[in-house]
Amino acid sequence: MNTAMTMTNWHFPPEWHPQELLWIGFPHLAEEWPGFLAAAQVEIAAFASAVAESGQEVRLVARAGANAARARALCSARVTVEERHYGDVWLRDTGPLVQIDGAGNRRAVRCCFNGWGGKYLMEGDQTIGADLAASVGLPVHQADWVLEGGALDAGGDGLVATTGQCLLNPNRNPHLTRADLEARLAADLGFTRVLWLGDGLINDHTDGHVDNLGRFVAPGVLALPRATGQDDPNAAIYADAAARARAFGLAVREVPSPGRIERDGRIEPASYMNFCITTHVVVVPTFGVAMDAEGVAAVAELFPDRATLGLPAGAVLAGGGGFHCASQQLPLA
């Protein structure tokens, strides 16, 4: 990296910032999607195709061979399938976090990755972020602490939201205090203020990533779920998040939750908040439940400058995430 670049002020743009392209991960491991691999591939391909058909470049990251052939067969011709080596599909967490500055420079930040607290260690997940950064000519700033991209949501004004359940979890950075983490968020990613929410959704594989709970939709405006039904398992979590956001001085916009969704007696961390903001369209996961239409409509109200589309994501959820989790944007400088 040259001296001029090191003297600039790097910042992390919000997701609604114009994007050059979107990377999306394509499922390939049957053991990670037991009984759902084929359906998850169809859902991810539909997501990639919808963004590509909106006019934005999409690079669908697939394993070589039959996996890449399957991706090409399922996707719109507008989707570029790139054969790369990676473990799981969750590029929000393993892909490059791209910063920009006022001089038209971009760089990728890569933090350490430990398989979501040591739970899901797959060969290739530690290197795919640098690989994608190199593919678009970005220098990489390597940070010395553990962080996944889905643990953060940027507000566009130096503010970032996260959850204490994840970022303060001893399975990530047991040697770092809350103050230490705030200092690293400032030094490595350019965030000047941190909104600490509490817990994420019940049974979230990631230990409560914020992108399944609270999402900035404009500076100073945080969207959060509203409990649906008397048996919504996350009602107390939603109420706590809203109270913290309002106490921080933020405006809160509510999106109904899908309500209680179970698979084999286990509560699923289903959330319309795992929407993906792209340059022209916002894609919202749906789950085949009564609240889907209302949830998509509520997200659409948050983005009057973009089209909003709901797409099935039940099989993607079975693998542990959603559309936002499986994608990572490259912002324009």
C-alpha positions as CSV (number, residue, x, y, z in Angstrom):
1,M,0.0,0.0,0.0
2,N,1.4,3.4,-0.9
3,T,2.0,6.3,1.5
4,A,-0.8,8.4,0.1
5,M,-3.3,5.7,0.9
6,T,-2.1,5.2,4.5
7,M,-2.7,8.9,5.2
8,T,-6.4,8.9,4.3
9,N,-9.4,8.4,6.6
10,W,-10.9,5.1,5.9
11,H,-14.6,4.5,6.6
12,F,-17.0,1.7,6.2
13,P,-20.0,2.7,4.0
14,P,-23.5,1.6,4.8
15,E,-25.1,-1.1,2.7
16,W,-27.3,1.4,0.8
17,H,-24.2,3.1,-0.6
18,P,-24.0,2.4,-4.4
19,Q,-22.4,-0.9,-5.1
20,E,-20.1,-2.1,-7.9
21,L,-21.0,-5.7,-7.5
22,L,-22.4,-8.3,-5.1
23,W,-20.6,-11.6,-4.2
24,I,-22.9,-14.5,-3.2
25,G,-21.9,-17.9,-2.0
26,F,-23.4,-21.0,-3.6
27,P,-24.1,-24.1,-1.3
28,H,-22.0,-27.2,-2.0
29,L,-21.7,-29.3,1.2
30,A,-24.4,-31.9,1.6
31,E,-23.5,-32.4,5.3
32,E,-24.2,-28.7,6.0
33,W,-27.6,-28.9,4.3
34,P,-28.9,-32.3,5.2
35,G,-32.0,-32.9,3.1
36,F,-32.0,-29.3,1.9
37,L,-28.9,-28.8,-0.4
38,A,-30.8,-28.9,-3.7
39,A,-33.5,-26.6,-2.5
40,A,-30.9,-24.2,-0.9
41,Q,-29.1,-24.0,-4.2
42,V,-32.4,-23.1,-6.0
43,E,-33.1,-20.4,-3.5
44,I,-29.6,-18.9,-3.7
45,A,-29.7,-19.0,-7.5
46,A,-33.0,-17.2,-7.5
47,F,-31.5,-14.5,-5.2
48,A,-28.5,-14.1,-7.4
49,S,-30.6,-13.9,-10.5
50,A,-33.0,-11.3,-9.0
51,V,-30.1,-9.0,-8.2
52,A,-28.4,-9.5,-11.6
53,E,-31.7,-8.9,-13.5
54,S,-32.1,-5.6,-11.6
55,G,-28.9,-4.3,-13.4
56,Q,-26.2,-5.0,-10.8
57,E,-23.2,-7.2,-11.4
58,V,-23.4,-10.5,-9.4
59,R,-20.5,-12.9,-8.9
60,L,-21.8,-16.2,-7.6
61,V,-18.9,-18.0,-5.9
62,A,-19.1,-21.8,-6.5
63,R,-16.8,-24.7,-6.1
64,A,-15.2,-26.1,-9.3
65,G,-16.8,-28.9,-11.3
66,A,-20.3,-30.1,-10.7
67,N,-21.1,-27.4,-8.2
68,A,-20.3,-24.6,-10.7
69,A,-22.2,-26.4,-13.4
70,R,-25.2,-26.7,-11.2
71,A,-24.9,-22.9,-10.4
72,R,-24.8,-22.0,-14.0
73,A,-27.8,-24.2,-14.9
74,L,-29.9,-22.6,-12.2
75,C,-29.0,-18.9,-12.7
76,S,-29.9,-16.2,-15.1
77,A,-27.3,-15.7,-17.8
78,R,-26.6,-12.3,-16.2
79,V,-25.0,-14.0,-13.2
80,T,-21.2,-14.5,-13.4
81,V,-20.3,-17.8,-11.8
82,E,-16.7,-17.8,-10.3
83,E,-15.0,-21.0,-9.3
84,R,-13.2,-20.5,-6.0
85,H,-12.2,-22.5,-3.0
86,Y,-14.2,-21.8,0.2
87,G,-15.8,-23.7,3.0
88,D,-19.3,-22.5,3.8
89,V,-21.3,-20.0,1.8
90,W,-21.6,-17.2,4.4
91,L,-19.5,-14.5,2.6
92,R,-21.0,-11.8,4.9
93,D,-18.7,-13.3,7.5
94,T,-15.7,-14.6,5.5
95,G,-15.6,-12.2,2.6
96,P,-13.8,-8.8,2.5
97,L,-15.1,-5.9,4.4
98,V,-14.4,-3.0,2.0
99,Q,-13.7,0.5,3.1
100,I,-13.5,3.7,1.1
101,D,-12.1,7.2,1.6
102,G,-12.6,10.6,0.2
103,A,-9.8,10.3,-2.3
104,G,-11.4,7.5,-4.3
105,N,-9.4,4.6,-2.8
106,R,-10.8,1.3,-1.5
107,R,-9.2,-1.4,0.7
108,A,-10.4,-4.7,2.1
109,V,-10.2,-5.4,5.8
110,R,-9.8,-8.9,6.9
111,C,-10.2,-9.9,10.6
112,C,-9.3,-13.3,12.0
113,F,-12.0,-15.9,11.5
114,N,-12.4,-18.9,13.9
115,G,-15.5,-20.6,12.6
116,W,-18.0,-18.7,14.6
117,G,-16.4,-19.4,17.9
118,G,-14.9,-22.7,16.9
119,K,-18.2,-24.4,16.0
120,Y,-17.9,-24.7,12.2
121,L,-14.3,-24.8,11.0
122,M,-14.0,-25.4,7.3
123,E,-10.9,-25.2,5.1
124,G,-11.0,-22.3,2.8
125,D,-13.1,-20.0,5.0
126,Q,-9.9,-18.3,6.3
127,T,-8.7,-17.4,2.8
128,I,-11.7,-16.6,0.7
129,G,-11.8,-13.0,1.9
130,A,-8.3,-12.2,0.7
131,D,-8.9,-14.2,-2.5
132,L,-12.0,-12.1,-3.4
133,A,-10.2,-8.9,-2.5
134,A,-7.3,-9.8,-4.8
135,S,-9.7,-10.6,-7.6
136,V,-10.8,-7.0,-7.8
137,G,-7.4,-5.5,-7.1
138,L,-7.9,-4.4,-3.5
139,P,-5.1,-4.1,-0.9
140,V,-5.8,-6.0,2.3
141,H,-5.5,-4.6,5.8
142,Q,-5.2,-7.5,8.2
143,A,-6.6,-7.0,11.7
144,D,-5.4,-9.1,14.7
145,W,-8.8,-10.0,16.2
146,V,-11.8,-12.2,15.5
147,L,-14.8,-10.7,13.8
148,E,-17.5,-11.8,11.3
149,G,-19.1,-9.2,9.0
150,G,-22.6,-10.3,10.1
151,A,-21.8,-9.1,13.6
152,L,-21.9,-5.5,12.4
153,D,-24.3,-3.2,10.7
154,A,-23.1,0.3,9.6
155,G,-25.3,3.4,10.1
156,G,-23.5,5.6,7.5
157,D,-22.4,8.3,10.0
158,G,-19.7,6.5,12.0
159,L,-22.2,4.5,14.0
160,V,-22.2,0.7,14.1
161,A,-24.6,-1.7,15.7
162,T,-23.6,-5.1,17.2
163,T,-24.7,-7.5,19.9
164,G,-23.0,-8.2,23.1
165,Q,-23.9,-11.8,22.8
166,C,-21.6,-12.2,19.8
167,L,-18.9,-9.6,20.0
168,L,-18.3,-10.0,23.7
169,N,-18.6,-13.8,23.6
170,P,-15.5,-15.4,25.1
171,N,-15.3,-17.8,22.1
172,R,-14.2,-14.9,19.9
173,N,-11.8,-12.5,21.7
174,P,-11.6,-13.6,25.4
175,H,-8.6,-11.2,25.9
176,L,-10.4,-8.1,24.8
177,T,-12.7,-5.9,26.9
178,R,-15.6,-4.0,25.5
179,A,-13.4,-0.9,25.5
180,D,-10.7,-2.8,23.6
181,L,-13.3,-3.9,21.0
182,E,-14.6,-0.4,20.5
183,A,-11.0,0.8,20.0
184,R,-10.5,-1.9,17.3
185,L,-13.7,-1.0,15.6
186,A,-12.4,2.6,15.4
187,A,-8.8,1.8,14.4
188,D,-9.5,-1.0,11.8
189,L,-13.0,-0.1,10.5
190,G,-13.4,3.6,11.1
191,F,-16.4,3.4,13.4
192,T,-16.7,6.3,15.9
193,R,-19.7,5.1,17.9
194,V,-21.0,1.7,18.9
195,L,-24.6,0.7,19.6
196,W,-24.5,-2.3,21.9
197,L,-27.6,-4.4,21.6
198,G,-28.0,-7.4,23.9
199,D,-28.9,-10.9,22.6
200,G,-29.5,-12.0,19.1
201,L,-32.2,-14.4,18.0
202,I,-32.7,-17.7,19.8
203,N,-30.7,-20.6,18.2
204,D,-28.8,-18.3,15.9
205,H,-25.8,-20.4,14.9
206,T,-23.6,-17.3,15.0
207,D,-24.2,-16.5,18.7
208,G,-26.5,-13.6,17.8
209,H,-25.4,-11.8,14.7
210,V,-26.9,-8.3,14.5
211,D,-27.9,-8.7,10.8
212,N,-30.7,-11.1,11.9
213,L,-32.0,-8.5,14.5
214,G,-31.3,-4.8,13.8
215,R,-30.5,-3.1,10.5
216,F,-29.8,0.5,9.8
217,V,-32.0,1.8,6.9
218,A,-30.8,5.5,7.1
219,P,-28.5,7.5,9.4
220,G,-30.0,7.5,12.8
221,V,-32.8,5.0,11.9
222,L,-32.7,1.4,13.0
223,A,-35.2,-1.2,11.8
224,L,-36.1,-3.9,14.4
225,P,-38.6,-6.8,14.5
226,R,-41.9,-6.6,16.2
227,A,-43.1,-9.7,17.9
228,T,-45.8,-11.7,16.1
229,G,-48.2,-13.8,18.2
230,Q,-48.3,-14.6,21.9
231,D,-45.7,-17.3,21.4
232,D,-43.1,-15.4,19.5
233,P,-39.9,-16.8,21.1
234,N,-37.9,-13.7,20.6
235,A,-40.4,-11.1,21.9
236,A,-38.2,-10.1,24.9
237,I,-35.1,-9.8,22.7
238,Y,-36.9,-7.5,20.3
239,A,-38.3,-5.3,23.1
240,D,-34.8,-5.1,24.7
241,A,-33.2,-4.1,21.4
242,A,-35.8,-1.4,20.8
243,A,-35.3,0.0,24.3
244,R,-31.6,0.2,23.8
245,A,-31.8,1.8,20.4
246,R,-34.2,4.5,21.6
247,A,-32.1,5.2,24.7
248,F,-29.2,5.7,22.3
249,G,-31.2,8.4,20.5
250,L,-32.2,6.4,17.4
251,A,-35.5,6.3,15.6
252,V,-36.9,2.8,15.5
253,R,-38.8,1.4,12.6
254,E,-40.6,-1.9,13.2
255,V,-40.9,-4.9,10.9
256,P,-43.2,-7.8,12.0
257,S,-41.3,-11.0,12.8
258,P,-42.3,-14.2,11.0
259,G,-43.5,-15.5,14.4
260,R,-42.7,-18.8,15.9
261,I,-41.2,-21.1,13.3
262,E,-40.0,-24.6,14.3
263,R,-38.3,-27.5,12.5
264,D,-38.3,-30.9,14.2
265,G,-39.3,-29.2,17.4
266,R,-36.4,-26.7,17.4
267,I,-37.1,-22.9,17.2
268,E,-35.6,-21.5,14.0
269,P,-33.9,-18.0,13.9
270,A,-36.1,-16.9,11.0
271,S,-36.1,-13.1,10.4
272,Y,-37.1,-10.7,7.7
273,M,-34.3,-8.5,8.9
274,N,-31.8,-10.7,7.0
275,F,-32.7,-8.7,3.9
276,C,-30.0,-7.8,1.4
277,I,-29.7,-4.2,0.2
278,T,-28.4,-3.8,-3.3
279,T,-28.1,-0.9,-5.6
280,H,-31.5,-1.3,-7.2
281,V,-33.4,-4.0,-5.2
282,V,-33.8,-5.1,-1.6
283,V,-34.3,-8.9,-1.3
284,V,-36.2,-10.2,1.7
285,P,-36.2,-13.8,2.9
286,T,-39.6,-15.4,3.2
287,F,-40.6,-18.6,5.0
288,G,-43.9,-19.8,3.7
289,V,-45.8,-18.4,6.7
290,A,-48.8,-16.0,7.1
291,M,-46.6,-13.0,7.9
292,D,-44.5,-13.1,4.8
293,A,-46.5,-10.5,2.7
294,E,-46.7,-8.1,5.7
295,G,-43.0,-8.5,6.4
296,V,-42.0,-7.8,2.8
297,A,-44.3,-4.8,2.6
298,A,-42.9,-3.4,5.9
299,V,-39.3,-3.6,4.5
300,A,-40.5,-2.0,1.2
301,E,-41.7,1.0,3.1
302,L,-38.1,1.5,4.4
303,F,-36.7,1.7,0.9
304,P,-38.9,3.9,-1.3
305,D,-36.0,4.4,-3.7
306,R,-35.6,0.7,-4.5
307,A,-37.7,-2.2,-5.5
308,T,-38.3,-4.8,-2.8
309,L,-38.7,-8.5,-3.5
310,G,-39.5,-11.4,-1.2
311,L,-38.0,-14.7,-2.1
312,P,-38.3,-18.2,-0.4
313,A,-35.4,-18.8,2.0
314,G,-36.6,-21.7,4.1
315,A,-33.9,-24.1,2.8
316,V,-31.2,-21.4,3.2
317,L,-32.4,-21.0,6.8
318,A,-32.0,-24.7,7.3
319,G,-28.3,-24.3,6.6
320,G,-28.0,-21.6,9.3
321,G,-28.4,-18.3,7.6
322,G,-30.2,-16.1,5.0
323,F,-29.6,-14.0,1.9
324,H,-27.7,-11.3,3.7
325,C,-25.5,-13.9,5.4
326,A,-24.6,-15.4,2.0
327,S,-23.6,-12.2,0.3
328,Q,-21.0,-9.4,0.5
329,Q,-21.1,-6.1,-1.5
330,L,-18.2,-4.3,-3.1
331,P,-19.1,-0.6,-2.7
332,L,-18.3,2.0,-5.3
333,A,-15.5,4.4,-4.3
